[in-house]
Amino acid sequence: MPPMMQQKSVFTLKLWSFWMLPGTRISLRALDEDRSDVTDRVLCVEQEELGGMTAITLDHLESREVVLFRCRIKSFEMQDVVCEITLLFCMEHMGYETQLESRPILIRQGFKGRAVVELMGRSQPCSKNDNLSRKFWTSDVLGPEDRITTGFTDPGRSNQLLTEDCYEELPMFQREIIVVDPEDARLQMFAALARRVVKGIVDTVVCAQVLAWLVASAYGGESGGINAEDEIVSLRLRSGLSKRRRGRPKLNEGANVVRLGDVRSGVCRHRVLLFKYLCDVIRLPCYLVRGEHQGPDDAIAERHSWNIVPLEGSRHLLVDTTLSPHKVEMWPAPAYRCVPVKLSSNWSDCHCLLSNRSASKIHLLEECGRGVTAVVRRGVLAGGLTCAVKVPRTNTDLGSLVHEYEVLRNFCVSSHVVRCLGWSGGIVMEYFPSNLLSFMNHLIICGNRMSLSQQKEVLIGLLLALKEVHDCGYVHRDIKAENVLLVVIRCSKCHSFGTVCHLCDVRVKLGDFADSVAVDPTTHMHKASPRVGTPPYTAPEIDSEASFSFAADIWSCGILAIEMASMQLPETGVQEDCVKESYERSMDCRNTEEEFNYQEDGDEAGNVVFAVVDDGVLVGPVRLPRLPRNPPPPRWQQRLVDGALQVNWKRRCRAGELLNILGGASC
């Protein structure tokens, strides 16, 4: 059953059963909100008996269609624009009765006039924003993945969901249609203000409280005032509300569509939408929920809307910007009822833990790592949580660190990229006690090697991270074992002795985005630039200072796969005379790739490859490393290395293609 229907709507109900006693009478009833029988007033029902059911034994049960009801909602007088009914199947046999009840269904008053009905019939939401609007209209819930910053329409529960232009041709509804318009100047002002007030805040609770107060101040304080609904009606009756004809009345009638930023005294439906919009702007995960609220002093439950913000540790924060903007409480709360909301625990890993004023209370401990432009130190937050703080080595290195901070903020909801907690003299990040390099060194000291399952887990986690990074338009450019952060889940033996071995499980996140760059959104390429990265992980096109793309990270991933298999860093450099020979051959080659063997110091021949691509630009030469032959590598490992280590970047596999190879692999 759809959640809402109109008067004169026609629908069919079928009852299925495994078996039924002879003489059973089945009927359909309609109950109103007071549980009174309103079947004769509301429904026109035609029942079709489907007799002749054969006898069925318990050893062979099959679902059979028992009865079919053809129903039409009558045109009846309603006190409001919408009412609620519940359908009830009643089955009676020899004085015994059983009932099967449906979910509540909203019945809305029909439009007047055939033209309007035809308009509704041909109006179907089709764009991405319309699909998001339809999701909220039918389910009453929007999740953190549903971003409304690019546009959204909320007709409420009492109106039909149409495209925005259709509302202008209809008579004035009792309830306005709220539109989130990216061109709304006042809405953009709130977005800019939200970015400023939460800058530096890394505590989710404080961030939610700040946004709640911002929403409350934008819409007339707590509850929006006594005459909030009257002011909204007055707003709709004004002329020339906005550009693009939105909100402009016709023929002395009020406007149906009102932009969210034009509302000055908002009620719950405006406040929760603005709060969700601002959360999406600053990338704070947030749910938008529509249901009912019944306080301890309320006789009946009233329709209400609120927001839910995920916290650390699978906890969730209830934010009610209408009834209690000055305080927050934990979800679930007994006074709030709604449809079951599936709250994903993954979203509670993605944001903030500390406020700006307590950022100075970070207690810095020992140094964890040191790079060219920054130093990473372990720290303890005021609440006792361990974090990593990346600070610049000199004042001239601050710009590079700010760039990395801005990049990391794009992945605050990622499960595969290191989580940025905020800024406090440097980047505050989640702390990882180990990385892939130290993990392999520990195994070497203990005389072990990485198992195939461990290698596969690392590669899958790394490729998932690269897929997210590439989808956002960035190239990492510094994929190496030191930047692959690990959480080691010790096996039972290692858990007792506090060590690690080849049987331990690993979880991966990608870190260090200091060298990351954004590619051109049209060509997905980045112009030639001075070489960066760490040999031999650096892709040949970057080492040759040519233009590069996402494929540069794929090369580094292939080198990393060989390093884990052999437990040593592979050699990709070539001798100087080989470089001269490849350059001479490149003079006769255009847009081709050529391979030749080169013998060095009595070792077995290794393939030294160069490529001439992009208008004669020489890429290479480079020695292609090989997987160890003893024991022979599995087929999935060889396919992954062959797909990643192509000197001509146009021939390399993408992250998704390599994930498909790993997906069908068995260790």
C-alpha positions in Angstrom: 0.0 0.0 0.0 1.3 3.5 -0.8 1.7 5.8 2.3 -0.8 8.4 0.9 -3.7 8.3 -1.6 -6.2 10.7 -2.8 -10.0 10.7 -2.9 -11.3 8.7 -5.9 -8.1 6.6 -6.0 -8.7 3.0 -7.0 -6.6 0.1 -5.6 -6.7 -3.7 -5.3 -6.1 -5.8 -2.2 -5.4 -9.6 -2.3 -5.4 -12.0 0.6 -3.2 -15.0 0.3 -3.3 -18.1 2.6 -2.0 -21.6 2.7 -5.4 -23.1 3.6 -8.8 -21.9 4.9 -11.7 -23.7 6.7 -14.9 -24.0 4.7 -17.6 -21.4 5.7 -15.1 -18.7 6.7 -16.4 -15.2 6.0 -13.9 -12.5 5.0 -14.6 -8.8 5.0 -12.7 -5.5 4.7 -13.2 -2.5 7.0 -11.8 1.0 7.2 -11.1 2.5 10.6 -10.5 6.2 11.3 -8.0 7.6 13.8 -10.5 7.0 16.7 -10.9 3.3 15.6 -14.4 3.9 14.4 -15.8 2.0 11.5 -16.0 4.4 8.5 -16.2 1.8 5.7 -19.5 2.9 4.2 -18.5 6.5 4.3 -14.9 6.1 2.9 -14.7 3.0 0.7 -16.6 1.4 -2.1 -15.6 -2.2 -2.0 -16.3 -5.0 -4.5 -15.3 -8.5 -3.2 -14.4 -11.3 -5.6 -14.5 -14.8 -4.1 -11.9 -17.2 -5.4 -13.4 -20.5 -4.4 -12.5 -24.0 -5.4 -9.4 -24.3 -3.3 -8.2 -27.9 -3.3 -7.3 -29.7 -0.1 -3.8 -29.1 1.1 -1.8 -31.3 3.4 0.8 -30.1 5.9 3.4 -31.9 3.8 2.8 -29.8 0.7 1.9 -26.2 1.5 1.5 -23.7 -1.3 0.4 -20.1 -0.9 -3.1 -19.7 -2.6 -5.0 -16.5 -3.5 -8.1 -16.6 -1.4 -10.0 -13.4 -2.0 -9.6 -10.2 -3.9 -11.1 -6.7 -3.0 -11.4 -4.0 -5.6 -11.6 -0.7 -3.7 -12.3 2.9 -4.6 -11.9 5.8 -2.1 -15.1 7.9 -2.1 -15.3 11.7 -2.2 -16.3 12.5 1.4 -16.2 15.6 3.4 -13.0 16.0 5.5 -12.2 18.4 8.4 -8.6 18.7 7.3 -6.7 18.4 4.0 -5.6 14.9 5.0 -7.0 12.2 7.2 -5.7 8.8 8.4 -7.4 5.4 8.0 -6.4 1.8 8.7 -7.6 -1.1 6.7 -8.7 -4.2 8.6 -9.2 -7.7 7.2 -11.8 -9.6 9.3 -12.1 -13.4 9.1 -15.0 -15.0 11.0 -15.8 -18.7 11.4 -18.3 -20.3 13.8 -18.3 -17.3 16.1 -14.5 -16.9 16.2 -13.0 -13.8 14.6 -9.4 -12.9 13.7 -8.1 -9.7 12.2 -5.2 -8.5 10.0 -4.5 -4.8 10.2 -2.6 -2.7 7.7 -0.3 0.2 8.3 -2.0 3.7 8.6 -2.8 5.3 5.2 -3.1 9.0 4.6 -6.1 10.1 2.5 -5.7 13.5 0.9 -8.4 15.8 -0.5 -8.7 15.7 -4.2 -7.9 18.7 -6.5 -10.7 20.4 -8.2 -10.9 20.3 -11.9 -9.9 17.7 -14.5 -6.9 19.8 -15.7 -5.3 19.7 -12.4 -5.7 15.9 -12.2 -4.2 15.5 -15.6 -1.4 17.7 -14.6 -0.7 15.5 -11.6 -0.9 12.4 -13.8 1.8 13.6 -16.2 4.1 15.1 -13.6 6.7 12.5 -12.5 9.9 13.4 -10.7 12.9 12.2 -12.7 16.0 14.1 -11.6 18.4 13.1 -8.8 16.9 15.8 -6.6 13.4 14.7 -7.3 14.4 11.1 -6.4 15.7 12.4 -3.1 12.5 14.3 -2.5 10.5 11.2 -3.3 12.5 9.2 -0.8 11.7 11.5 2.0 8.0 11.8 0.9 7.6 8.1 1.0 9.9 7.0 3.9 10.0 10.1 6.2 13.7 9.6 6.6 16.9 11.0 5.0 20.3 9.6 5.9 23.8 11.1 6.0 24.4 9.9 2.4 21.4 12.0 1.2 22.9 15.4 0.6 20.3 18.2 0.0 22.8 21.0 -0.8 22.1 20.7 -4.5 18.3 21.0 -4.3 15.3 19.4 -2.6 11.5 19.7 -2.5 9.4 18.9 0.6 5.6 19.0 -0.1 4.8 17.6 3.3 2.7 14.7 4.1 -0.6 16.3 3.0 0.4 17.3 -0.6 1.2 15.3 -3.7 4.9 15.2 -4.8 5.2 17.0 -8.2 7.9 18.7 -10.1 8.5 22.3 -9.0 7.0 24.0 -12.0 3.7 22.1 -11.7 3.0 23.7 -8.2 2.8 27.1 -9.8 -0.1 26.1 -11.9 -2.2 24.7 -9.1 -4.5 26.5 -6.6 -3.0 27.5 -3.2 -2.5 24.6 -0.9 -3.1 24.8 2.8 0.6 23.8 3.5 3.4 25.5 1.6 5.9 23.5 -0.6 9.4 24.1 0.8 12.3 24.2 -1.8 16.0 24.2 -1.1 17.4 26.5 -3.8 21.2 26.6 -4.2 20.7 30.2 -5.5 18.9 31.3 -2.4 21.1 34.2 -1.1 19.9 34.1 2.5 20.4 30.3 2.6 24.0 30.7 1.2 24.6 33.3 3.9 23.6 30.7 6.6 25.9 28.2 4.9 28.9 30.6 5.0 28.1 31.5 8.6 28.0 27.8 9.5 31.4 27.2 8.0 32.8 30.1 10.1 31.3 29.2 13.4 32.3 25.5 13.3 35.8 26.1 12.0 38.2 24.6 14.4 35.5 22.6 16.3 36.3 18.9 16.4 33.6 17.9 18.9 30.4 16.5 17.3 28.2 17.5 20.3 29.5 21.0 20.3 29.2 21.3 16.6 25.6 20.1 16.7 24.8 22.6 19.5 26.3 25.5 17.6 24.2 24.6 14.4 21.1 24.2 16.5 21.5 27.7 18.0 22.2 29.0 14.5 19.0 27.4 13.1 16.9 28.7 16.1 18.2 32.3 15.7 17.5 32.1 12.0 13.8 31.2 12.6 12.7 33.4 15.4 14.1 31.6 18.5 12.6 28.7 20.3 9.4 27.3 18.7 9.4 30.1 16.1 6.9 32.2 18.0 3.2 31.8 18.6 2.2 33.2 15.2 4.7 31.4 13.1 2.1 29.6 10.9 0.3 32.9 10.3 3.6 34.6 9.2 4.2 31.8 6.7 0.8 32.3 5.2 1.5 36.1 5.0 4.8 35.3 3.3 3.0 33.3 0.6 0.5 36.1 -0.1 3.2 38.6 -0.8 4.2 39.4 -4.4 7.7 39.2 -5.9 9.2 36.9 -3.2 12.1 35.8 -5.4 13.5 35.3 -8.8 12.7 32.5 -11.2 8.9 33.1 -10.5 9.3 31.0 -7.4 6.8 32.1 -4.7 5.0 34.6 -7.0 1.2 34.5 -6.6 -1.2 34.3 -9.6 -4.7 35.7 -9.9 -4.7 37.1 -6.3 -3.9 33.6 -5.0 -1.0 32.7 -2.7 2.2 31.0 -3.8 2.6 27.3 -3.3 6.4 27.2 -3.4 8.5 29.0 -0.7 12.2 28.9 -0.6 13.8 27.8 2.7 15.8 31.0 3.0 12.7 33.2 2.6 11.1 31.9 5.8 11.7 34.1 8.9 9.7 32.4 11.6 10.0 28.7 11.0 8.4 25.7 12.6 9.8 22.2 12.9 9.6 21.4 9.2 11.7 24.4 8.3 14.2 24.0 11.1 15.0 20.3 10.6 15.5 21.0 6.9 17.9 23.9 7.5 19.8 21.9 10.1 20.2 19.0 7.7 21.3 21.4 5.0 23.9 23.0 7.2 25.2 19.6 8.3 25.6 18.6 4.7 27.5 21.9 4.0 30.1 21.3 6.7 30.1 17.5 6.1 28.6 16.5 9.5 26.6 13.3 9.2 23.0 13.9 10.0 19.6 12.1 9.7 16.3 13.9 9.0 13.4 12.1 10.6 9.6 12.8 10.5 7.3 11.2 13.0 5.3 12.1 16.2 6.1 13.6 19.5 4.1 13.2 22.7 5.5 14.7 25.9 4.5 13.7 29.4 1.9 16.5 29.6 0.5 16.0 26.1 -2.9 14.2 25.7 -2.2 13.1 22.2 0.8 12.7 19.9 1.4 15.5 17.4 3.3 15.4 14.1 6.9 16.5 14.5 10.3 16.4 12.8 13.8 16.2 14.3 17.4 15.4 13.5 19.8 12.6 14.6 23.6 13.1 14.6 25.9 10.0 14.9 28.5 10.1 17.7 31.5 8.0 18.5 30.9 4.4 19.7 27.6 3.7 17.9 25.8 6.4 20.0 23.4 8.9 18.4 22.4 12.4 19.4 18.9 13.7 19.1 18.7 17.4 18.0 15.3 19.1 18.3 15.7 22.6 17.0 12.0 23.4 17.7 11.1 22.2 21.2 14.6 22.2 22.8 17.2 24.0 20.7 19.1 24.8 23.9 19.8 21.2 24.9 20.5 17.8 23.2 19.8 14.3 24.4 20.6 10.8 23.3 18.6 8.8 20.8 16.2 7.0 21.2 14.0 9.1 23.4 10.6 7.9 24.7 8.7 11.0 23.6 9.7 10.6 20.0 8.1 8.0 17.7 8.8 7.3 14.0 9.2 4.6 11.5 12.2 2.2 12.2 15.3 4.1 11.3 18.4 2.0 10.4 21.2 3.9 11.9 24.5 2.8 10.4 27.4 2.5 12.8 29.8 3.4 10.0 28.8 7.1 10.1 29.8 7.3 13.8 33.5 7.0 12.7 33.5 10.0 10.5 33.6 13.2 12.4 34.5 15.2 15.4 35.6 14.7 19.0 36.8 17.9 20.6 35.9 21.6 20.8 38.1 24.5 19.8 38.5 25.8 23.3 39.6 22.4 24.5 42.0 21.9 21.6 44.7 23.6 23.6 44.4 20.8 26.1 45.9 18.3 23.7 48.8 16.8 25.6 51.5 16.0 23.0 53.7 13.0 23.6 56.5 11.3 21.6 57.2 11.8 17.9 55.6 9.2 15.6 57.1 10.2 12.3 58.9 12.9 10.4 58.6 14.1 6.9 60.1 16.8 4.7 57.5 19.4 5.7 55.8 18.1 8.9 56.3 16.2 12.1 53.7 13.7 13.5 53.4 13.4 17.2 51.1 11.3 19.4 48.7 13.2 21.6 46.0 12.7 24.2 42.8 14.7 24.0 41.2 16.2 27.0 38.7 13.3 27.1 41.5 10.7 27.1 41.3 9.7 23.5 44.7 9.1 21.7 45.2 11.1 18.5 47.9 12.0 16.1 48.9 15.7 15.5 50.7 16.7 12.3 52.4 20.0 12.8 54.6 21.9 10.3 58.4 21.8 10.7 58.8 25.5 9.8 56.4 28.4 9.1 57.0 28.1 5.4 55.6 24.5 5.5 52.2 25.7 6.8 50.7 26.1 3.4 51.4 22.4 2.5 49.7 21.3 5.7 46.7 23.5 5.2 46.3 22.0 1.7 46.4 18.5 3.2 43.8 19.5 5.8 41.4 20.7 3.1 41.9 17.5 1.1 41.3 15.3 4.2 38.0 17.1 5.0 36.6 15.7 1.8 36.9 12.2 3.2 35.5 12.7 6.7 32.8 10.1 6.0 35.2 7.5 4.5 35.9 4.2 6.1 39.2 3.8 4.1 40.9 7.1 4.5 42.5 8.4 7.8 39.9 10.4 9.7 40.6 14.1 10.2 39.4 15.3 13.6 40.1 19.0 13.1 42.8 21.6 13.4 44.8 22.7 16.4 48.1 24.2 15.3 48.2 21.3 12.9 46.1 18.5 11.6 44.5 16.4 14.4 43.9 12.9 13.1 43.0 9.5 14.4 45.9 7.6 15.8 47.3 4.3 14.3 50.0 2.6 16.2 51.4 0.8 13.2 51.8 1.0 9.5 52.5 -1.6 6.8 56.3 -0.9 6.8 56.7 -1.5 10.6 54.4 -4.5 10.4 56.6 -6.1 7.7 59.8 -5.3 9.6 58.4 -7.0 12.7 57.6 -10.1 10.7 61.1 -10.2 9.2 62.6 -10.0 12.6 60.4 -12.9 13.7 61.4 -14.9 10.6 57.9 -14.8 9.1 56.3 -13.5 5.9 53.0 -11.9 5.2 50.3 -14.5 4.4 48.3 -14.3 1.2 45.2 -13.5 3.2 47.0 -10.5 4.8 48.3 -9.3 1.5 44.8 -9.5 0.0 43.3 -7.6 2.9 45.8 -4.8 2.6 45.3 -4.6 -1.2 41.5 -4.5 -0.9 41.6 -1.8 1.7 44.1 0.3 -0.3 42.2 -0.1 -3.5 38.9 0.9 -1.8 40.6 4.0 -0.5 42.1 4.8 -3.9 38.7 4.4 -5.5 37.2 7.0 -3.2 40.1 9.3 -3.7 40.0 9.0 -7.4 36.2 9.5 -7.5 36.7 12.8 -5.7 39.1 13.9 -8.4 42.4 13.5 -6.5 45.7 11.7 -7.1 47.6 10.7 -4.0 51.0 10.5 -5.6 52.7 9.0 -2.5 51.4 5.5 -2.1 54.0 3.5 -0.1 54.2 1.1 2.8 54.8 3.8 5.3 51.6 5.6 4.4 49.4 2.5 4.6 48.1 2.7 8.2 47.2 -0.6 9.9 45.1 -1.8 12.8 46.3 -5.3 13.6 43.8 -7.7 15.1 46.0 -10.3 16.9 45.4 -14.0 16.7 44.9 -15.9 20.0 48.6 -16.7 20.3 49.8 -13.2 19.6 47.2 -11.7 21.8 48.7 -13.6 24.8 52.3 -12.6 24.0 51.7 -9.1 22.6 53.3 -9.9 19.3 52.2 -10.2 15.6 52.5 -13.0 13.1 51.3 -14.0 9.7 48.0 -15.3 11.1 46.9 -11.9 12.5 44.1 -10.0 10.8 44.7 -6.5 9.5 42.6 -3.4 8.7 43.8 -0.7 6.4 43.4 3.1 6.0 45.3 5.4 3.7 47.1 8.4 5.1 49.5 11.3 4.2 47.9 13.4 1.5 50.6 16.1 1.5 51.5 15.4 -2.1 47.9 14.9 -3.4 46.7 17.0 -6.3 43.3 17.5 -8.0 43.1 16.5 -11.7 41.3 18.4 -14.4 37.6 17.4 -14.1 37.2 17.2 -17.9 40.4 15.3 -19.0 41.1 13.6 -15.6 44.7 14.6 -16.1 47.2 16.8 -14.3 49.8 18.8 -16.1 53.4 18.0 -15.9 55.1 19.0 -12.7 58.4 18.4 -10.9 58.7 14.8 -9.6 57.4 14.0 -6.2 56.9 10.7 -4.3 59.3 8.0 -3.1 61.2 5.7 -5.6 60.5 3.0 -6.6 56.8 3.6 -5.8 56.8 6.6 -8.1 55.1 6.0 -11.4 57.2 6.3 -14.6 55.2 9.3 -15.9 55.7 11.3 -12.7 59.4 10.3 -12.6 59.7 11.5 -16.2 57.9 14.8 -15.3 55.2 14.1 -17.8 51.4 14.6 -17.5 49.8 12.0 -15.2 46.4 10.8 -14.1 44.8 8.4 -11.5 46.9 5.6 -13.0 50.0 6.9 -11.2 48.6 5.5 -7.9 47.8 2.2 -9.5 51.5 1.7 -10.4 52.4 2.4 -6.7 49.9 -0.2 -5.7 51.5 -2.8 -7.9 54.9 -2.1 -6.5 53.5 -2.5 -3.0 52.0 -5.8 -4.0 55.4 -7.1 -5.0 57.0 -5.7 -1.8 54.5 -7.6 0.4 55.1 -10.8 -1.6 58.9 -10.7 -1.5 59.2 -8.9 1.9 61.7 -6.4 0.3 61.5 -3.3 -1.8 61.8 -4.1 -5.5 64.4 -2.5 -7.7 63.1 -0.5 -10.7 66.1 1.6 -11.6 68.2 1.0 -14.7 71.8 1.8 -15.6 72.8 4.9 -17.5 73.7 3.2 -20.7 70.2 1.6 -20.8 68.7 5.0 -20.5 70.7 6.2 -23.5 69.7 3.1 -25.6 66.0 3.6 -24.8 66.3 7.3 -25.7 67.8 6.4 -29.1 65.0 3.8 -29.8 62.4 6.4 -28.8 63.4 8.6 -31.7 61.9 6.0 -34.1 58.8 5.3 -32.0 55.6 7.2 -31.7 52.8 6.3 -29.3 54.1 2.7 -28.9 55.5 0.7 -26.1 58.6 -1.5 -26.6 60.2 -4.1 -24.3 63.8 -5.4 -24.3 65.9 -7.5 -21.9 69.0 -6.1 -20.3 71.6 -8.3 -18.5 73.2 -6.8 -15.4 76.0 -8.2 -13.2 75.3 -11.8 -14.2 71.8 -11.8 -12.8 68.9 -13.2 -14.8 67.5 -10.9 -17.4 64.9 -8.5 -16.3 62.5 -6.6 -18.5 63.4 -3.0 -19.0 60.5 -1.1 -20.6 60.1 2.3 -22.0 57.1 3.9 -23.7 56.6 6.9 -26.0 53.2 8.5 -25.4 51.5 11.9 -25.7 53.2 13.4 -28.7 56.5 11.8 -28.3 57.1 12.1 -24.5 59.4 9.4 -23.3 58.2 7.5 -20.2 60.9 5.3 -18.7 62.9 3.3 -19.1 62.1 1.4 -16.0 62.8 -2.2 -14.8 59.6 -4.1 -14.2 59.9 -6.0 -10.9 58.7 -9.6 -10.7 56.8 -11.6 -8.2 59.0 -14.2 -6.4 58.9 -17.6 -8.2 59.3 -19.8 -5.1 56.6 -20.5 -4.3 54.8 -19.8 -7.5 52.4 -16.8 -7.0 48.7 -17.4 -7.2 46.9 -16.4 -10.4 45.1 -13.4 -8.8 48.3 -12.0 -7.6 50.0 -12.2 -11.0 46.9 -10.7 -12.7 46.9 -7.8 -10.3 50.6 -7.0 -10.8 50.3 -7.3 -14.6 47.4 -5.0 -14.6 49.0 -2.4 -12.4 52.6 -2.4 -13.7 52.2 -1.1 -17.2 54.7 1.6 -18.2 52.2 3.1 -20.6 49.6 4.5 -18.1 46.8 4.1 -20.6 47.1 0.4 -20.3 46.8 0.1 -16.6 43.8 -1.2 -14.8 41.6 1.1 -12.7 41.1 0.6 -9.0 37.7 -0.9 -9.5 39.0 -3.5 -12.0 41.7 -4.6 -9.6 39.1 -4.9 -6.9 37.1 -7.2 -9.2 40.3 -9.4 -9.6 40.6 -9.6 -5.8 36.9 -10.2 -5.3 37.1 -13.5 -7.1 40.4 -14.6 -5.5 40.7 -17.3 -2.9 43.7 -17.6 -0.5 
